[in-house]
Amino acid sequence: MMILYHCWNARSFRPLWALEEMGLGYELKMLPFPPRFAAREFLAVNPLGTIPAFFDGDTFMTESAAICEYLAGKYGPTDLAVSADEPAFGAYLNGLHFGEATLTFPQTITLRYARFEPEERRIPQAAGDYKRWFFARLRAVEAMLETRDYIACERFTMADISVGYALMLAHNIGNTEEIGPRTAAYWQRLQERAGFKAAFAAQEKAAADGGTGKW
């Protein structure tokens, strides 16, 4: 049984969503956020103190987009991946990593220095600068969706899970005022997927059962 350590609406939602899209069995372990401070015992599981922490037998992984790629490769074939002989292979890999490295990273800086740090350590300029950085990079998504409905090709893939989570985070923290119309419609389509709804329901149940709540 695969095991996924997860916090409410955190990066670990990517592999949770992927697991549900693929219909794979897993055990979900819900943690309070941030676990390195709120659940110190978690450091024995993942010395980094970050989530996700994912186990599949002897395999241990901590990078959310990489876990999605692993699931597609290990438990495919699946239309959620784009193979190397498809024309969209490059766009698929780019989208898979763009969602984390380019769209999620700046938002985590905004979150840290506008919300999570103690009042005396908050840096409004850093929070604002990285919010503007996010919006500048988000224009690339609007451009990608000009000729197709999904990030890599004309079907939903793991790249959409990666980019979709970045949009989920943006809505959770209020980074929405410069989201373009095509991107907004795309995010609405993603939320209507059965896999997304199942993943959200799974975290709600796990949070209620474990009493971890939302961040």
C-alpha positions in Angstrom: 0.0 0.0 0.0 1.3 3.4 -1.0 1.4 6.0 1.8 1.1 9.8 1.3 1.7 12.3 4.1 -0.4 15.3 3.4 -1.4 18.8 4.7 -4.6 20.6 3.9 -4.4 22.1 0.3 -0.6 21.9 0.4 1.7 20.7 -2.5 0.9 17.1 -1.5 -2.5 17.7 -3.1 -0.8 17.0 -6.4 0.0 13.3 -5.7 -3.3 12.9 -3.9 -5.1 14.1 -7.0 -2.9 11.9 -9.2 -3.7 8.8 -7.1 -7.4 9.5 -7.4 -7.2 10.1 -11.1 -5.5 6.8 -11.6 -7.7 4.9 -9.2 -4.8 3.6 -7.1 -5.0 2.4 -3.6 -3.2 4.4 -0.9 -3.2 5.4 2.7 -3.5 9.1 3.5 -1.8 10.4 6.6 -3.0 14.0 7.4 -0.7 16.4 9.3 -1.1 19.9 10.7 0.7 22.6 8.8 3.6 23.2 8.9 4.5 19.7 10.1 8.1 20.4 11.0 6.8 22.6 13.8 3.3 21.4 14.5 4.1 17.6 14.3 7.8 17.2 15.3 7.5 13.4 15.3 7.2 13.7 11.5 10.9 14.5 11.3 11.5 10.8 11.9 9.6 10.1 8.7 11.0 12.9 6.6 14.1 14.7 8.0 13.3 17.7 5.8 10.0 18.2 7.6 8.2 18.9 4.4 5.3 17.4 2.6 4.6 15.5 0.6 6.3 12.5 1.9 5.5 9.5 -0.2 6.3 5.8 0.2 5.8 3.0 -2.2 7.6 0.0 -0.7 11.2 1.0 -0.5 10.7 4.1 -2.7 10.6 7.4 -0.8 9.9 10.7 -2.5 9.3 14.3 -1.4 8.8 16.3 -4.7 5.1 16.6 -5.6 5.5 16.9 -9.4 8.1 14.0 -9.4 5.6 11.8 -7.5 3.0 12.4 -10.2 5.5 11.5 -12.9 6.5 8.4 -10.9 2.9 7.2 -10.6 2.3 7.6 -14.3 5.5 5.7 -15.2 5.2 3.0 -12.5 1.5 2.3 -12.8 0.7 3.2 -16.4 0.2 3.1 -19.2 -2.1 6.1 -18.7 -3.3 9.0 -20.7 -2.2 11.2 -17.8 1.3 10.9 -19.2 2.7 12.0 -22.6 5.1 9.5 -24.1 8.5 10.4 -25.6 7.2 9.6 -29.1 4.3 12.1 -28.9 4.8 15.6 -30.3 3.6 17.1 -27.0 6.3 15.3 -24.9 8.4 18.4 -24.3 5.3 20.6 -23.5 4.3 17.9 -21.0 7.6 17.8 -19.2 7.8 21.6 -19.2 4.3 22.0 -17.8 4.9 19.4 -15.2 7.8 21.3 -13.8 6.5 24.8 -14.6 3.6 24.3 -12.2 6.0 23.8 -9.3 9.2 25.7 -10.0 7.7 28.8 -11.7 4.1 29.1 -10.4 4.1 27.6 -6.9 7.5 28.8 -5.7 6.8 32.6 -5.7 3.5 32.1 -4.0 5.2 30.2 -1.1 7.4 33.3 -0.6 4.3 35.5 -0.5 2.6 33.2 2.0 5.6 33.0 4.3 6.3 36.8 4.5 2.7 37.9 4.5 1.1 35.3 6.7 3.1 32.6 8.3 6.0 34.5 9.8 5.5 36.2 13.2 4.4 39.8 12.7 7.9 41.2 13.5 9.5 39.1 10.8 7.0 39.8 8.0 8.4 41.5 4.9 5.6 43.2 2.9 7.9 44.2 0.0 9.0 40.6 -0.5 5.5 39.3 -0.3 4.3 41.9 -2.9 7.3 41.4 -5.2 6.8 37.7 -5.4 3.0 38.1 -5.9 3.8 40.2 -8.9 6.3 37.7 -10.1 3.6 35.0 -10.0 1.2 37.1 -12.1 3.9 37.8 -14.6 4.6 34.1 -15.0 0.9 33.2 -15.1 0.6 35.0 -18.4 2.4 32.0 -19.9 -0.6 29.8 -18.9 -3.0 32.2 -20.6 -0.9 31.9 -23.8 -0.7 28.1 -23.6 -4.4 27.9 -23.4 -4.9 30.0 -26.5 -4.8 27.0 -28.8 -5.8 24.1 -26.6 -7.9 23.3 -23.5 -5.0 21.7 -21.5 -1.4 22.6 -20.8 0.4 20.0 -22.9 -2.0 18.7 -25.5 -5.7 18.2 -26.1 -6.2 15.9 -23.0 -5.8 16.2 -19.3 -2.4 15.1 -18.0 -0.1 15.2 -15.0 1.0 18.6 -16.3 -2.5 19.9 -15.6 -2.3 18.5 -12.0 0.9 20.4 -11.5 -0.3 23.7 -12.9 -3.8 23.2 -11.5 -2.4 23.0 -8.0 -0.6 26.3 -8.4 -4.0 27.8 -9.4 -5.6 26.1 -6.4 -3.0 27.8 -4.2 -3.6 31.1 -5.8 -7.3 31.0 -5.0 -6.7 29.8 -1.5 -4.5 32.8 -0.7 -6.3 35.4 -2.8 -3.8 35.7 -5.7 -6.6 35.9 -8.3 -7.0 39.5 -9.5 -4.8 39.1 -12.6 -5.9 35.6 -13.6 -6.9 35.7 -17.3 -10.2 34.5 -18.7 -8.8 31.4 -20.4 -7.0 30.4 -17.2 -10.1 31.0 -15.1 -12.1 28.8 -17.4 -9.4 26.1 -17.3 -9.3 26.1 -13.5 -13.1 25.7 -13.5 -12.8 22.7 -15.8 -10.2 21.1 -13.6 -12.4 21.4 -10.5 -15.2 19.6 -12.3 -13.1 16.4 -12.7 -14.1 13.4 -10.7 -10.5 12.9 -9.6 -10.2 16.4 -8.2 -13.5 16.1 -6.3 -12.4 12.7 -4.9 -9.0 14.0 -3.8 -10.7 17.0 -2.1 -13.2 14.7 -0.4 -10.4 12.4 0.8 -8.5 15.3 2.5 -11.7 16.6 4.1 -12.4 13.1 5.6 -8.8 12.7 6.7 -8.7 16.1 8.3 -12.0 15.5 10.1 -10.8 12.1 11.3 -7.5 13.4 12.5 -8.6 16.7 13.8 -5.9 18.6 11.8 -8.1 21.3 10.3 -7.1 23.8 7.6 -4.2 26.2 7.5 
